[in-house]
Amino acid sequence: MDRTPSKPRAALWMTGWLALMLIVAIAGRETTRELNVFQIMEARSVLGFFMLYPLIRLSGGFEAMKTSRPLQHVARNLIHYAAQLGWFFALTLIPLGQVVAIEFTMPIWTAILAASFLGERMTIWKISAIVLGVVGVVVIVRPAAGEINPGQLIALGAAVGFGISVAMMKSLTRTEMTLAIIFWMLVVQSAAGFFPSLYVWRWPSAYAWGWLVVIAFCGTFSHYCMARAMLYADATVVLPMDFLRVPLAAAAGWLIYSERLDMFTLLGAALILTGNLLNLRAADPVSVRAGA
């Protein structure tokens, strides 16, 4: 597998991640009106496995999915699963704006972990992209000031969990095939959510089934896009691009649900975009030496 550093390739795969995650957000909003989160997450993993199976067959079958790092796969996906549950639970305790603002501290934790444990180099451009991204998110959601409550702590824990999960994914991309990373994600998370989903199970309507299929497809292949992006650039380059999901989600809410789109959203989007452009255009000495 070609692992030559390339920011344009990383940006292209992150475009796929952003598009698919926007669709997941819309599908999730529709599905949670009828189904429990445990059930949605289990359906996503099981259906996603069947959708991924043709690619597994083309890549050599289950034999090609063998790994020498099973414990890291299990640990990463249990952390990611717990972070997802925490994020949804936080939504029931604090306003959405606060959850989103806290969630997007995730690239900070990822950057710190990647620099500390994966040997990634922090540059002024990477730091600028992270800072502008955080400021842009805060400008958009304008979280209410006040005392910290349990919901905020849970959301912060989820953000840290997402950061750990992404850093561990970056580590796995150094030795594992992208398909193997997604395969183990689906297997581990299907097992983790099996009994909780049975406890809350209710048969979905045809409408909900349609959205579950959308969530399974987009949720599975969004992670494929993220893992591919990690092949071509450091986590500290890739993750600031995810800040674009906030203004894009705001625009989708305006177009689909007639949610308010104001000057703060536009200003925040401009800050986020500026940080990403600075990060992508800046010369990366590692990439230059590698001939990217």
Secondary structure, DSSP 8 states (H G I E B T S, - for coil): ------HHHHHHHHHHHHHHHHHHHHHHHHHTTTS-HHHHHHHHHHHHHHHHHHHHHHTTSGGGG--S-HHHHHHHHHHHHHHHHHHHHHHTTS-HHHHHHHHTTHHHHHHHHHHHHS-----HHHHHHHHHHHHHHHHHH--------HHHHHHHHHHHHHHHHHHHHHHHTTTS-HHHHHHHHHHHHHHHHHHHHHHT-----HHHHHHHHHHHHHHHHHHHHHHHHHHHS-HHHHGGGGGGHHHHHHHHHHHHH-----HHHHHHHHHHHHHHHHHHHS--HHHHHHT-
